[in-house]
Amino acid sequence: MAQDFNTLLYAGQGVVRAADLDVNNLPLGFKDLGNVMQLALGTAVERRQKREMRTGKQHLLKSQVRQITQSITMMLDSFASDNLKRFYYGGVDTLNGATITNEIVTGRPGLGVQLSRINLSSFTSLTNAGATVTYTRDTGAVNPGPFAVTFDPDTDTFALGAGSAPGNGTRVQLAGTLPSGFSTATNYYVIGSSGASFQLSATQGGSAILSTQAGSGITYNLFFDYKVNLKSGMIDFPVGTLITDGQSLRANFVAGASELIKPFTDVSKPIYLLFEGLNTAQGDTPVIVECFKFVPNPPSTWEFINESDYAGMEITGELEYSEAFEDFGGLFRERQVAA
């Protein structure tokens, strides 16, 4: 049975596609923009008017259409790189995974410093400029202490009653009645870590401190010089780090793949916009709307923090006249099924 177009109802859903234009303003091929929450075509009419000025009532004598402007409002929820590149007039760099060696970082106690890459799969080390000192990283895997240990003067080895010893290079400080050769509130560095046992050196990678006394009630605390957020590539330096303000450091890490969006590094380009729709009020019958030469504005907002709903990207813009489609009015056309 044929549809009655005099009483045709409309409720729409569907796919919105965009295409770049060739030199003849014809579409090169359509890219799905992702989920579109809203798509609307607007019409603004500017009129030239003539009013009489004799009676004091200013009656309208003549109203003539001077200009018709077609506009589009669209709400996207897909922040794919192609959309950001297209609607922010920019470019996209794809950064492959890489091993980064000796990236220069400036120490800032009490502050954070951003690395050049995000999405780190691992962080190898942070050293001084000459790579003679490797600083202690807080991995968040253990508490700072205190941890109870005993000291064996025959082997010059500390041992935990339970658990694993801190890793080599970890900075610690001791408390309690200490064996000779050790002092409280002094930085020592773990060497020879194995199982629950370890030795301490006055310098990183140095020789073990020797003592003939066992001491008693010995505990140690862990001290860290920095912490890394692998996802964001942020290094935070706590107050009390051995790293000084403005110190030149070298970071070594492995970064995963990521994308770099560069807004407004290109010019605005018109696109061919096509709505591959369904009229759900009429049994999902197809509706095709084609806007021949859409010039989008940059998104009016881009939400990075919102309380509840997913973020959206509102796109507005106007339709330029396209001579390539002058037989259809040069702006847009709509097709729907009659049966």
Secondary structure, DSSP 8 states (H G I E B T S, - for coil): ----TTS----EEEEEEEEEB-TTS-B---EE---EEEEEEEEEEEEEEEE--SSSS--EEEEEEEEEEEEEEEEE----HHHHHHHTT-EEEEE--EEEEEEEEE--TTSEEE-S--SEEEEEEEEETTS--B--EE-SSS----EEEEEETTTTEEEESSS----TT-EEEEEEE--TT--BT--EEEEEEETTEEEEESSTT--B---S---EEEEEEEE-SEEEETTTTEEE--TT-SS-TT-EEEEEEEE--EEEEETTSS----EEEEEEEEEGGGTSEEEEEEEEEEEE---S-B-S--SSS---EEEEEEE---GGGGGGTSSEEEEE---
